Amino acid sequence: MSVQAEPSTKSESSVIILPLPIEGDDQNLQPIDTSQFKRVLETALLTSSEPLSLAEMKKLGDAPVDSRQLETLLNELAQDWQDRGVELTMVASGWRFRAKPEMQHYLDRLNPQKPPRYSRAVLETLAIIAYHQPVTRGDIEEIRGVAVSSQILKTLETRGWVEVIGTRDTPGRPELFATTRQLLDDLNLRALQELPSLDEIGVLLEQETSVPEVPQIPLTTTVPE
C-alpha cells in the first residue's frame, strides 16, 4: 500500500522522496519507506530459488526507485547479514542469499550424498572454453592434444555451464562454445574477469559441483530488522 507524504515521526533518512511522472503543471511526489522496502527485498531474496536482477527487484517497490538507490539498500542489507551464517552476494545473474562456505560442512550432514565429481578431461575442457571462448571442438582438441568426446561436451551442456552461441564462418561451420551465466553463478562470480587462475579452477569447481542451496525461511519466521 502506498505511503502518502504526510508528516510523521520517522527520521528523514528512512524516507526517500521520488518524483512521479508530471501531469500538467503539477509534479506529484510519493515517498518510499526504505525500512519497509528493505524488508520486502530481504523477503524476496530469501524466498527466491534464483538470483534476482535489479530490474526484477525494482518491481517490488510501490514507487519508482533508481538503480543507485536500490544498490545502496542491497549493500546495507548485505552488511546486516555479515555476521551470520548466510550472506547476500552479487553474481552474474543478480543478487542472492547463500550459505557461507564455512557452513557447508554442517549443511552436508542433512544431505550426505556426495556431489557429482567430474573427470579431469571434463574440467580441462571447461577450463579451455572458459579462458579461450568462444572456441570450437577443434580448438579444444588442438589445445588439449587429444580428441574431445561428444559426451564431455554433453556433460557440460547438461550441467548448464556451457552452451553453443553460434558457428564459425569456416568450412563445415563448426559450433562455437562459450560458458554461461550459470557457471558464474555456481562459482559465486559476477563476471568472467573474476575467474580464478588455471591452477585454482579445478579445485574451485570440485567444491562447487552442486548447485548452492537457497536458505528456506518458514513463513512464520520473523524477518530480522
Summary of the structure (lengths in Angstrom):
residues: 225
radius of gyration: 22.7
end to end distance: 19.9
largest distance: 73.1
contacts: 548
relative contact order: 0.12
helix: 41%
strand: 16%
